[in-house]
Amino acid sequence: MKKAKTTNPELIELVHFLKKQSRESETKIWRDIAEHLSKPRRKRITVNISHLNRYAQKNETVAVPGKVLGAGKINHPITVAAFAFSEKAKQKIKAAKGKCLSFFELAKKNSKGLNVKIIG
C-alpha cells in the first residue's frame, strides 16, 4: 500500500520553513510544531475557543498546530498562531482584542519561540 503524503503546497512550505527555523535558531518548538503539522489531516489538532480561554492566560502567546474553531467564548486577549482559523474563531479572538497570526508571522517576530505555549 502506498503511503499517503500531503499535497497542500502551503502546508509543505510551512513545514520546511519551521524545520529550517528550528535548525537556525536551535530551538525545539518549531520542530515540534512541524512534526504535528506533518501528520495526516484526521490526526491534526483542532481546538475550540473555549479551550484556549481555559488554558491560556491574559496576553499570552499560544501556538495551535492545526485549526482553531469558534465554539465557546473568550474573555481575555491572547495572541494565537495556527495553521487555520474558522471565520467565527477569528471574529471572537479579535473581539476580545486578541491577535490571529500565521506561523510565518510568529516565527519572524519571535525566532527563538520564547514564551510560546503549544496547545492541542
N, C-alpha and C positions, 0 to 999 in steps of 0.2 A: 504494500500500500504506500502511495506517495505521501510524503509529509506536506501538510498544508503550510504555505507561507503567506504572510501578509502582503497584500498588493497595493495598499494605500501608500502612495508616494510621499505624502505629508508625514505619515507615521514613520516610515522608513528613514526619512531625512531627520526627523526629530530624535529617533533612537541613536543614529550615528552622531548627531550633534551632542547629545547628552553623554555618550561614551567618550567622545573627544574632550568634552569639558571636564569630565571626571579625571582623565589622564593628565590634562594640562594643569588643573588646579589641585590635583592629588587629594580629591575628596570622594567619599563613598556614596554620598547621597544621590548624585546624578547617575551613577551606575545602577544603584538600586531602583531608581525611577525608570531607567531604560529597560531593566530586566522585567519590571511589572508591565510596561507597555509592549514588550515583545511577546507576551502571552497571547493565546487565542482570544478572540473577542468575547466568547462566552465565559472566559475566566477573568476578564478585566474587571476592575473595581468600578462600582457605581455607588455614589454617596449622595444621600439626601441633605438638604439644607439643615434639617433638624439635627442630624448627626454632627454637622460642622458646628452648629450652635452649642451643642452639648460638650464637645471635646476641644474646642478652640477658644482661647481666651481673647479678651478685647485687644485689638491692634496686633494680633499675632499673624504670622505668615504660614500658610498651610499649602501643602502640595498634595494633589489628588491624582495618582497615576491612572486615570480613567475619565469617567464622566460625572459631572455634578448635576443632580436632578433637583427640581423645585419643590419637593414635598416638605412641608413644615414651615417654621418661622425662624427668623434670625433677628436677634435684638441687640447686637453689638457689631461694630465694624471689624472686619477681618480682611486680609488680603489672601485671595485664593488663586493658585495656579493649577490648571488642569488641562488635560488633552481636549476635552469638550465640555460645554455647558449647555443646558437646556435654556430656552429663552426665559422661562419663569425663574430659573435659578439666577440668571444674570440680573433680572429686574429686582429680585429680592435682595441680592447682595449689594447692588448699587443703592437701593432704597435705604439700607442700613448704613450707608456711607462707606461701604467696603469697596474693594477693587477686585476685578477679574483679570487675570494675566494668563498669557501662554507660558509654556516652559522656556521658550526662547527669551522672552522678556525677563523672566525671573532669573535665568542663568546669567544674563548680561548685567542685571542690576546687582546680583548677589552671587558672584562667581564661586565663592567658597561654600555657599549653601549654609551660611551661619544663621541660626535661629529659624530654621525652616522645619516644620513638623510634617511628616508624611502621614496622611490619614487614609485609611481604607482597609 
